[in-house]
């Protein structure tokens, strides 16, 4: 029996299934909130409270504070993302519904559907890569505890987080240690899967947005081909241009919604990259906590992934502008020439996704963050050497 072919609807279903794993599908559709949804907020809140307690309780031990800080920085982006997704849930639902309508409508046109399917396959690869990379943190941090116990007969914590009222010393009460490890494991799993969902959702919006942009490009190419073959009257050309103008307007509004949803989120994300990444590099080189390199790998991968997707939006914007310039406007009547001029003017002011409205989300911005992360790492080495 042959395997059923992958479809655009499968990509949408997979994204929904990811969101349901932690009850976060409420962000993109109106469904009852489950215990998993509330668990995400409870675990996030309690973890931050316990981290602040750890900073205070162990303030004399610099290494413990830095070990706690290396994970806390990554956990901060998780909490901020979740809260901002809740704040912008109406825009998220509107954007998700917009894409669903576009995907369903694309089935009427094989060429347009092929574009959506191409990006759906790329999205599926990205989401599965995110799933693999982030789950490595659970594996590495858990393996660190298990190997320390089995090989060296030493108790280790999964992450550095002291629960108030319990002794954090691994050589003290077994009950206290087990409670700490169980809580730390729950917090780790919840945090990782929240990031898998929210990062995967960002990829879903960007990849399908690229498919919407390619629909504009395909529509322009079709019109240009008809004009070159003298198969369109002036009135028919006007209708085609109006269709393109409408598609351009929809796309520009969609990108603006994405920037509104993700601009502040990305600012926090990049800040946490520089903080947790640099501290984690220092901690990994100054202790036997080898599992922390999983956090470093995740930070570098996430940063590259976000900026790569931001570059996709910029590239599509440039392609749309370039394609408008290439339209054979000289064969049109004066009325249609004015419409083309309007399209070109609008395309030169197309929105993109930004980092806190300070810089565009692209690979160049990503390199700046990498440099900042390395600079902070060198600073830590100088301060604590």
N, C-alpha and C positions, 0 to 999 in steps of 0.2 A: 504494500500500500504506500503510495507516494505521500510525502509530508505536505501538509497544507501550506500554501505560500503566505509569507508575511504580508500584512496589510497595514494601511495607515490607521485603521480602527484598532488593530492590535497594539500599536504604539500608544494610542490614547488609553486603552484599557490597562496597559502595563503601568503607565504613569498614575492612573487612578488606584491601581492595586498597591503601588508604593505608598501613596498618601494614606491609604486605609490601614497600613501596617501600624501606624502610630496615631490613628484617628484624626489625621490632619487633612482629610479630604473635605472637611468643612470649609477650607479656604477656597476651594474651587467649585463646590456645589452645596446646595442647601440640604444637609442631612443632619440627623440627630447627633449630638455630641456623645461620644462613648467614654468609658472609663480610661481608655488609652489616651484620649485627648487631654483629660485632666491630669493624668499621670505625668505627661510631658511637662506641664507647667509646675507641678509639685516637685518633681525631681530637679528641674532646673533651679527653682527658687531655693530649695533646701541645700543643693550643692553649693550655690554661691554663698549662702549664709555660713555653711561649714568651712568654706575656703577662707572667708574673712576671719572666722574664729581661729583657723590654722595659722594665718598670718600673725595674729596677735599672740596666740599660745606659744608659738615657736619662733618668735621674733629674734631670739638670740642665736638661733641656728640658721645661718644664711643659706646653706644647701637645701634644707627642708623648705624654706620659704621659696627659693628659686624652683625647686621641683614642683611645688604646688602651683606656682605662677605659670610654669611652662604649659600645664594642662588647662589652667583656669583661663588663660588667654584664648585658647581654642573654644572652651566652653562658653565664653562670653559672646562669641560670634553666633553660636547656636541659639542662645537665648534671645539675642537682639533680632536675629532672623525670624524666629518664631513670633515674637511680639509684633514686629513690623508686618509680617504676613497676616496676622490677625487684624491689625489696623487697616491694611489695604485689601482685606478679603473681598470687598465688593468689586474693586477694580480687577482683582484676580479672577473672580467668577465671570465678570464681563469679558475679560480677555480670553478665558478658557472657552466660553460659549461662542465668542467670535471665531476662534480657531475651529471649533467643532462644526460650525455652519460652513466655514470655508472648506474644510476637509470633506464634508458630505457633498457639497456642491461640486467639488473637483472630480467626483466620480463620473460626472456627466461628460467630462472632456479628458480623453486618455493622456494627452500631452501634459496638461496641468496636473493630473493625478500622478503622473510619473515623477514630477518635481516633488510633490508632497511625499511620495513613497521613498524617493532618494534621501530626503532629509529625515524621514521617519527611521530609516535604516541607520543613518549616521547617529541620530538621537539614541537609538537602542544601544549602539556601541558605546556612546558616551555614558549613558546611565549605568550600563553594566560595568564600565571601567570605574566610575565613581563608587559603585557598590563594592567592587573588589578592593580598591585602594583604602576606603574608609573602614571596611571590615577588618583589614590588616591590623588596625589599631587594637581591636578587641583581641585578635589572635596573639599579637606580640606582647601586649601588656599582661594577658592571662598566662601566656607561656613563660614570661619572666617570673611570675609567682610560682608556677608549677616546677620549673627547672631549679629555681633557688631552693625549693623545699626538697625535691627529690635528690638532686646532685650534691648540694652543699648543706642540706638539713637546716636551712635558714628561712625564717618567715619574712616575706616581703609584702608590701602593699601594692595593689594594682595601680592606684594613683595616690597622690599625697592629699588626703582630706580627712581631717580629724573631726569625728562626731563629738559634740559637747557632752561631757559627763562620762565619756569612755576613755580608757587609757590607750594612747596611740602607740605606745612602745610594743613592738612585735614580740618581745620576750616576756610580756606580762600575761595576763589572763587569756586563755584560749578562747573563751566566750567573747571577750572584747575584740579580739583579732578577727574571729569569724564574722561578727556583726559588721565590722569595718569592711572586710573583703566583700561580703554579700552586697552591702550598700554601694560600694565603689563599682562593683561589676554592673549593678542595675543602672547606676548613673552613666557609666560608660556606654552601655548598650543603648539606652534611651537617647543619649546625646549623639551617638554615631548615626543612629537611624533617622533622627530628626535632620541631620545634615545630609544624609543620603536622599531623603525626600525633598528637602528644600533646594538642594543643588540640582537634583534631577528635574525639579519643576522649572527652575531657571533655564536649564538646557532645553526643556520642552518648549518654552515660550520663544526662545531665540531661534531654534531650528525651524519651528513652524513659521516664525516671522520671516525667515529667509525664504521659505517656500512661497509665502505671500508676495515677497519682493520679486521672486522669479516669475510669478504670474503676471506682474506688471511688465517685466522684460519680454515675456512671451507674447503678450498682447500687443506691445509696441512692434515687435518683429513681424507679427502677422499683418498689422496695419501697413507697415513699410513695404512688405512684400506685395500686398494688394495695390498699393499706390504705384509701385514701380511697374506693375503689369497693367496699369490703367483699368483696374477692375472695380474701382470705387468712385462714385460720384462725389461732388462736394458735400452734399447733404449726408451721404453715407459716411464720408470721412469725418464730418462733424460729430456724428453719433459715436464713432470709434474713439475720437479724441475725448468726448465727454465720459466714455466708459473708463478710459485711462486716467483721466482727472479724478474720477470717483475712486478708483482703485488706489491712486496715489494718496488721496485724502484719508482713506481708511488706513493705509499703511503708516502714514505719518502720525495719525492719532494713536495707533497701536504702539508704535515706538515711544511716543510720549508717555503713554500709560506705563510702559515698562520702566522708563526712566524715573517716573514718579514712584513706582513700587520699589525699585532696587537701588536708587541713588544713595540714600542714607545707609541702606543695608551694606552696600559695597564699601562705603567709607569705614564702617565698623569692621567689616571683613578684612580689609587691607591693614587696618590698624592692628588687629589681632594677629595677622600674619607676621608683621614686623616684631610684635611683642613676643608671642609664644614661640615663633620660629627661632629668633635669636637666643632666647633664654634656653630653649630646648637644645640647641646646638652646644651651648656652653655646659649645660648640665650633663649631656651625653658624654662630653669629653672630660668631665671632671668627676664622674662617678661610674659605678658599675651598672647603671640603669640603662642597659642597651635598648630596651623597648621604646625609649623616648625618641629614638630615630624614626620610629613609625609616625610620630607626630610631625617630625621634620619633613618626612616624605609627603605626608598628607598636605602640609602647608604649601610646599613647593608645587605639588600637583594641582591643588585647588586654585592657586594663584594663576598658574598657566592656563588652566581650564576656563576660568572666568575671563581672562584677558583675550584668549583665543576666540571665545564666543562674542565678546565685544567687538573684536576685529571683523567678525562675520557681518555684523550690522553695518559697520563703517564701509566695508567692501561692497555690500549690496546697495547702500546709498550712493556710492561712487558709480557703480554700474548703471543705476537708474538715471543719474544725471548725464553720464556719458551717452547712454542710449537715446535720451531725449535730444541731445545735440546732433546725433547721427540721423535723425528723422529727415526724410526728403521734403522739407517744408517748402522748398522753392517750386515744387509742382502743385502747391495748394493755392486756394483762393486767399484773398487778404484776410477774410474772417478767420479762417483756420490757421493762418500764420500767426495771428494774434493769440489764439488759444495755445499754440505751441510755445510762443514766447512766455506766456503765463506759466505753463508747465515747467519750463526751464528755470524761470525765476524762483518758483516754489521749491524746485529740486535742489537749488543752491543753498537753501536754508533748512534742509531736512534735519530732523532731530536724531540724536544718537543717545546711547546710554552713557551716563557719566558716573564718576566716583565722587559723590557728595557735591555735584555741580562744580567741581574744582578742576577735573581733568577727564578727558574721554576715556572710556574703558577700552583699552587696546594693549597690544604687546609692548609698546613703548612705555606706557604707564607701568606695566608689570615689571619691566626691567628696572625702573626707578625704585620699586618696592623691594626687589631683590637686593639692590645696592644698599638700601636703607637697612634691610635685615642683616646684611653682612657687616655693615658699619656698627650696628648695635651689638653684634656678637663680638667684634674686636674691642668695643668699649667695655663690655663686661669682662673680657679677659684682662684688660688693663686695670680695671677697678679691683678685681678679686685675685690678681696673681700674687 
